[in-house]
């Protein structure tokens, strides 16, 4: 459990730093040239599965 807390604390610290640097400006996938946050539009494996019908 301790490792999880340490990891979560590190992630939260990173999030706070990123939000501070961005000065509260909202981000959207389009800022990065992406269609969505899930990454399916950039995933070679997802493309293969989709092309194969499942």
Gaussian input, Z-matrix of N, CA and C with variables (Angstrom, degrees):
# hf/3-21g

backbone

0 1
 N
 C     1     B1
 C     2     B2     1     A1
 N     3     B3     2     A2     1     D1
 C     4     B4     3     A3     2     D2
 C     5     B5     4     A4     3     D3
 N     6     B6     5     A5     4     D4
 C     7     B7     6     A6     5     D5
 C     8     B8     7     A7     6     D6
 N     9     B9     8     A8     7     D7
 C    10    B10     9     A9     8     D8
 C    11    B11    10    A10     9     D9
 N    12    B12    11    A11    10    D10
 C    13    B13    12    A12    11    D11
 C    14    B14    13    A13    12    D12
 N    15    B15    14    A14    13    D13
 C    16    B16    15    A15    14    D14
 C    17    B17    16    A16    15    D15
 N    18    B18    17    A17    16    D16
 C    19    B19    18    A18    17    D17
 C    20    B20    19    A19    18    D18
 N    21    B21    20    A20    19    D19
 C    22    B22    21    A21    20    D20
 C    23    B23    22    A22    21    D21
 N    24    B24    23    A23    22    D22
 C    25    B25    24    A24    23    D23
 C    26    B26    25    A25    24    D24
 N    27    B27    26    A26    25    D25
 C    28    B28    27    A27    26    D26
 C    29    B29    28    A28    27    D27
 N    30    B30    29    A29    28    D28
 C    31    B31    30    A30    29    D29
 C    32    B32    31    A31    30    D30
 N    33    B33    32    A32    31    D31
 C    34    B34    33    A33    32    D32
 C    35    B35    34    A34    33    D33
 N    36    B36    35    A35    34    D34
 C    37    B37    36    A36    35    D35
 C    38    B38    37    A37    36    D36
 N    39    B39    38    A38    37    D37
 C    40    B40    39    A39    38    D38
 C    41    B41    40    A40    39    D39
 N    42    B42    41    A41    40    D40
 C    43    B43    42    A42    41    D41
 C    44    B44    43    A43    42    D42
 N    45    B45    44    A44    43    D43
 C    46    B46    45    A45    44    D44
 C    47    B47    46    A46    45    D45
 N    48    B48    47    A47    46    D46
 C    49    B49    48    A48    47    D47
 C    50    B50    49    A49    48    D48
 N    51    B51    50    A50    49    D49
 C    52    B52    51    A51    50    D50
 C    53    B53    52    A52    51    D51
 N    54    B54    53    A53    52    D52
 C    55    B55    54    A54    53    D53
 C    56    B56    55    A55    54    D54
 N    57    B57    56    A56    55    D55
 C    58    B58    57    A57    56    D56
 C    59    B59    58    A58    57    D57
 N    60    B60    59    A59    58    D58
 C    61    B61    60    A60    59    D59
 C    62    B62    61    A61    60    D60
 N    63    B63    62    A62    61    D61
 C    64    B64    63    A63    62    D62
 C    65    B65    64    A64    63    D63
 N    66    B66    65    A65    64    D64
 C    67    B67    66    A66    65    D65
 C    68    B68    67    A67    66    D66
 N    69    B69    68    A68    67    D67
 C    70    B70    69    A69    68    D68
 C    71    B71    70    A70    69    D69
 N    72    B72    71    A71    70    D70
 C    73    B73    72    A72    71    D71
 C    74    B74    73    A73    72    D72
 N    75    B75    74    A74    73    D73
 C    76    B76    75    A75    74    D74
 C    77    B77    76    A76    75    D75
 N    78    B78    77    A77    76    D76
 C    79    B79    78    A78    77    D77
 C    80    B80    79    A79    78    D78
 N    81    B81    80    A80    79    D79
 C    82    B82    81    A81    80    D80
 C    83    B83    82    A82    81    D81
 N    84    B84    83    A83    82    D82
 C    85    B85    84    A84    83    D83
 C    86    B86    85    A85    84    D84
 N    87    B87    86    A86    85    D85
 C    88    B88    87    A87    86    D86
 C    89    B89    88    A88    87    D87
 N    90    B90    89    A89    88    D88
 C    91    B91    90    A90    89    D89
 C    92    B92    91    A91    90    D90
 N    93    B93    92    A92    91    D91
 C    94    B94    93    A93    92    D92
 C    95    B95    94    A94    93    D93
 N    96    B96    95    A95    94    D94
 C    97    B97    96    A96    95    D95
 C    98    B98    97    A97    96    D96
 N    99    B99    98    A98    97    D97
 C   100   B100    99    A99    98    D98
 C   101   B101   100   A100    99    D99
 N   102   B102   101   A101   100   D100
 C   103   B103   102   A102   101   D101
 C   104   B104   103   A103   102   D102
 N   105   B105   104   A104   103   D103
 C   106   B106   105   A105   104   D104
 C   107   B107   106   A106   105   D105
 N   108   B108   107   A107   106   D106
 C   109   B109   108   A108   107   D107
 C   110   B110   109   A109   108   D108
 N   111   B111   110   A110   109   D109
 C   112   B112   111   A111   110   D110
 C   113   B113   112   A112   111   D111
 N   114   B114   113   A113   112   D112
 C   115   B115   114   A114   113   D113
 C   116   B116   115   A115   114   D114
 N   117   B117   116   A116   115   D115
 C   118   B118   117   A117   116   D116
 C   119   B119   118   A118   117   D117
 N   120   B120   119   A119   118   D118
 C   121   B121   120   A120   119   D119
 C   122   B122   121   A121   120   D120
 N   123   B123   122   A122   121   D121
 C   124   B124   123   A123   122   D122
 C   125   B125   124   A124   123   D123
 N   126   B126   125   A125   124   D124
 C   127   B127   126   A126   125   D125
 C   128   B128   127   A127   126   D126
 N   129   B129   128   A128   127   D127
 C   130   B130   129   A129   128   D128
 C   131   B131   130   A130   129   D129
 N   132   B132   131   A131   130   D130
 C   133   B133   132   A132   131   D131
 C   134   B134   133   A133   132   D132
 N   135   B135   134   A134   133   D133
 C   136   B136   135   A135   134   D134
 C   137   B137   136   A136   135   D135
 N   138   B138   137   A137   136   D136
 C   139   B139   138   A138   137   D137
 C   140   B140   139   A139   138   D138
 N   141   B141   140   A140   139   D139
 C   142   B142   141   A141   140   D140
 C   143   B143   142   A142   141   D141
 N   144   B144   143   A143   142   D142
 C   145   B145   144   A144   143   D143
 C   146   B146   145   A145   144   D144
 N   147   B147   146   A146   145   D145
 C   148   B148   147   A147   146   D146
 C   149   B149   148   A148   147   D147
 N   150   B150   149   A149   148   D148
 C   151   B151   150   A150   149   D149
 C   152   B152   151   A151   150   D150
 N   153   B153   152   A152   151   D151
 C   154   B154   153   A153   152   D152
 C   155   B155   154   A154   153   D153
 N   156   B156   155   A155   154   D154
 C   157   B157   156   A156   155   D155
 C   158   B158   157   A157   156   D156
 N   159   B159   158   A158   157   D157
 C   160   B160   159   A159   158   D158
 C   161   B161   160   A160   159   D159

   B1=1.4560
   B2=1.5235
   B3=1.3296
   B4=1.4637
   B5=1.5223
   B6=1.3153
   B7=1.4651
   B8=1.5112
   B9=1.3165
   B10=1.4572
   B11=1.5249
   B12=1.3357
   B13=1.4712
   B14=1.5160
   B15=1.3309
   B16=1.4602
   B17=1.5139
   B18=1.3233
   B19=1.4590
   B20=1.5267
   B21=1.3192
   B22=1.4656
   B23=1.5256
   B24=1.3155
   B25=1.4601
   B26=1.5258
   B27=1.3248
   B28=1.4661
   B29=1.5232
   B30=1.3313
   B31=1.4676
   B32=1.5252
   B33=1.3186
   B34=1.4670
   B35=1.5267
   B36=1.3107
   B37=1.4664
   B38=1.5228
   B39=1.3275
   B40=1.4659
   B41=1.5265
   B42=1.3412
   B43=1.4651
   B44=1.5289
   B45=1.3163
   B46=1.4667
   B47=1.5272
   B48=1.3254
   B49=1.4660
   B50=1.5267
   B51=1.3237
   B52=1.4682
   B53=1.5173
   B54=1.3293
   B55=1.4676
   B56=1.5283
   B57=1.3179
   B58=1.4627
   B59=1.5221
   B60=1.3320
   B61=1.4558
   B62=1.5216
   B63=1.3198
   B64=1.4722
   B65=1.5242
   B66=1.3037
   B67=1.4652
   B68=1.5254
   B69=1.3246
   B70=1.4537
   B71=1.5102
   B72=1.3364
   B73=1.4617
   B74=1.5228
   B75=1.3131
   B76=1.4680
   B77=1.5291
   B78=1.2907
   B79=1.4537
   B80=1.5173
   B81=1.3016
   B82=1.4498
   B83=1.5192
   B84=1.3189
   B85=1.4596
   B86=1.5365
   B87=1.3094
   B88=1.4669
   B89=1.5316
   B90=1.3280
   B91=1.4634
   B92=1.5295
   B93=1.3382
   B94=1.4598
   B95=1.5278
   B96=1.3365
   B97=1.4611
   B98=1.5203
   B99=1.3289
   B100=1.4569
   B101=1.5230
   B102=1.3493
   B103=1.4671
   B104=1.5245
   B105=1.3304
   B106=1.4579
   B107=1.5068
   B108=1.3438
   B109=1.4592
   B110=1.5225
   B111=1.3232
   B112=1.4627
   B113=1.5267
   B114=1.3263
   B115=1.4567
   B116=1.5156
   B117=1.3157
   B118=1.4632
   B119=1.5184
   B120=1.3209
   B121=1.4661
   B122=1.5313
   B123=1.3335
   B124=1.4696
   B125=1.5190
   B126=1.3030
   B127=1.4671
   B128=1.5323
   B129=1.3314
   B130=1.4681
   B131=1.5292
   B132=1.3319
   B133=1.4648
   B134=1.5172
   B135=1.3381
   B136=1.4660
   B137=1.5264
   B138=1.3184
   B139=1.4674
   B140=1.5317
   B141=1.3401
   B142=1.4552
   B143=1.5286
   B144=1.3256
   B145=1.4565
   B146=1.5198
   B147=1.3367
   B148=1.4623
   B149=1.5221
   B150=1.3188
   B151=1.4592
   B152=1.5249
   B153=1.3299
   B154=1.4576
   B155=1.5130
   B156=1.3062
   B157=1.4616
   B158=1.5155
   B159=1.3349
   B160=1.4456
   B161=1.4447
   A1=110.24
   A2=117.59
   A3=120.39
   A4=111.25
   A5=117.44
   A6=120.20
   A7=111.36
   A8=116.55
   A9=120.40
   A10=110.49
   A11=116.16
   A12=119.89
   A13=110.59
   A14=116.62
   A15=120.44
   A16=111.38
   A17=116.37
   A18=121.21
   A19=110.56
   A20=115.96
   A21=119.84
   A22=111.18
   A23=117.08
   A24=120.14
   A25=110.49
   A26=116.56
   A27=120.26
   A28=111.26
   A29=116.44
   A30=120.41
   A31=109.96
   A32=116.67
   A33=120.06
   A34=110.65
   A35=117.86
   A36=122.09
   A37=109.98
   A38=116.58
   A39=121.21
   A40=110.80
   A41=115.98
   A42=120.74
   A43=110.67
   A44=116.20
   A45=120.47
   A46=110.11
   A47=117.38
   A48=120.83
   A49=111.12
   A50=116.68
   A51=120.10
   A52=110.67
   A53=117.65
   A54=120.80
   A55=110.57
   A56=117.08
   A57=121.03
   A58=109.86
   A59=116.20
   A60=120.18
   A61=111.52
   A62=116.96
   A63=121.04
   A64=112.18
   A65=115.82
   A66=121.94
   A67=112.53
   A68=115.86
   A69=120.88
   A70=115.20
   A71=118.04
   A72=119.49
   A73=109.33
   A74=117.00
   A75=119.37
   A76=111.09
   A77=115.04
   A78=121.08
   A79=109.26
   A80=115.90
   A81=121.55
   A82=107.45
   A83=117.76
   A84=119.27
   A85=112.24
   A86=117.04
   A87=121.07
   A88=112.38
   A89=117.86
   A90=121.62
   A91=110.01
   A92=116.04
   A93=121.87
   A94=112.54
   A95=116.68
   A96=120.75
   A97=113.26
   A98=116.41
   A99=121.67
   A100=110.25
   A101=115.72
   A102=121.32
   A103=112.07
   A104=116.77
   A105=120.67
   A106=110.79
   A107=115.37
   A108=120.28
   A109=112.32
   A110=118.94
   A111=120.60
   A112=114.03
   A113=119.07
   A114=121.89
   A115=114.85
   A116=118.28
   A117=120.45
   A118=112.62
   A119=117.27
   A120=120.18
   A121=112.05
   A122=117.83
   A123=122.38
   A124=112.54
   A125=118.09
   A126=122.79
   A127=110.68
   A128=115.82
   A129=120.26
   A130=111.99
   A131=117.52
   A132=120.84
   A133=110.14
   A134=117.54
   A135=120.74
   A136=110.31
   A137=116.88
   A138=121.18
   A139=110.16
   A140=117.65
   A141=121.55
   A142=110.67
   A143=117.26
   A144=121.66
   A145=110.20
   A146=116.73
   A147=120.89
   A148=112.06
   A149=117.31
   A150=121.70
   A151=110.98
   A152=115.80
   A153=120.21
   A154=113.63
   A155=116.63
   A156=120.06
   A157=114.28
   A158=118.96
   A159=116.52
   A160=112.80
   D1=-34.94
   D2=-178.44
   D3=-60.53
   D4=-42.15
   D5=179.52
   D6=-60.92
   D7=-41.06
   D8=179.81
   D9=-61.73
   D10=-43.94
   D11=178.95
   D12=-62.32
   D13=-42.06
   D14=178.65
   D15=-62.70
   D16=-41.72
   D17=178.75
   D18=-64.90
   D19=-47.86
   D20=-179.37
   D21=-62.63
   D22=-39.05
   D23=177.38
   D24=-63.14
   D25=-40.91
   D26=179.15
   D27=-65.68
   D28=-42.04
   D29=178.35
   D30=-63.36
   D31=-43.93
   D32=-179.74
   D33=-64.21
   D34=-41.34
   D35=178.26
   D36=-61.41
   D37=-42.79
   D38=177.83
   D39=-62.74
   D40=-43.23
   D41=179.83
   D42=-60.84
   D43=-45.76
   D44=179.93
   D45=-61.63
   D46=-43.20
   D47=179.51
   D48=-63.62
   D49=-42.67
   D50=179.72
   D51=-64.50
   D52=-44.09
   D53=179.51
   D54=-63.73
   D55=-37.90
   D56=178.14
   D57=-63.87
   D58=-44.96
   D59=-179.61
   D60=-64.39
   D61=-36.02
   D62=-179.89
   D63=-80.58
   D64=-5.15
   D65=178.95
   D66=55.00
   D67=37.35
   D68=175.34
   D69=76.62
   D70=2.81
   D71=178.43
   D72=-67.48
   D73=138.30
   D74=-179.81
   D75=-72.82
   D76=148.68
   D77=174.48
   D78=-111.31
   D79=148.29
   D80=173.16
   D81=-136.18
   D82=161.00
   D83=178.55
   D84=-56.66
   D85=-31.99
   D86=-178.94
   D87=-62.06
   D88=-27.98
   D89=177.57
   D90=-57.39
   D91=-32.88
   D92=-178.80
   D93=-98.76
   D94=1.61
   D95=-177.78
   D96=79.69
   D97=22.24
   D98=-178.12
   D99=-102.71
   D100=157.93
   D101=175.19
   D102=-80.97
   D103=-33.09
   D104=-177.92
   D105=-158.58
   D106=171.62
   D107=-179.13
   D108=-75.96
   D109=-23.05
   D110=-173.09
   D111=-72.05
   D112=-17.22
   D113=175.69
   D114=82.27
   D115=2.18
   D116=-177.92
   D117=-60.06
   D118=-30.28
   D119=179.96
   D120=-72.36
   D121=-11.46
   D122=-179.17
   D123=-117.29
   D124=8.63
   D125=-172.62
   D126=-102.75
   D127=112.26
   D128=179.69
   D129=-61.83
   D130=-37.57
   D131=179.20
   D132=-66.02
   D133=-42.22
   D134=178.97
   D135=-62.09
   D136=-39.18
   D137=179.39
   D138=-64.01
   D139=-41.67
   D140=179.26
   D141=-63.37
   D142=-44.83
   D143=179.92
   D144=-63.24
   D145=-43.88
   D146=179.43
   D147=-63.20
   D148=-38.87
   D149=-179.21
   D150=-70.65
   D151=-28.08
   D152=-178.47
   D153=-85.90
   D154=-3.02
   D155=177.80
   D156=86.58
   D157=10.90
   D158=175.58
   D159=159.13

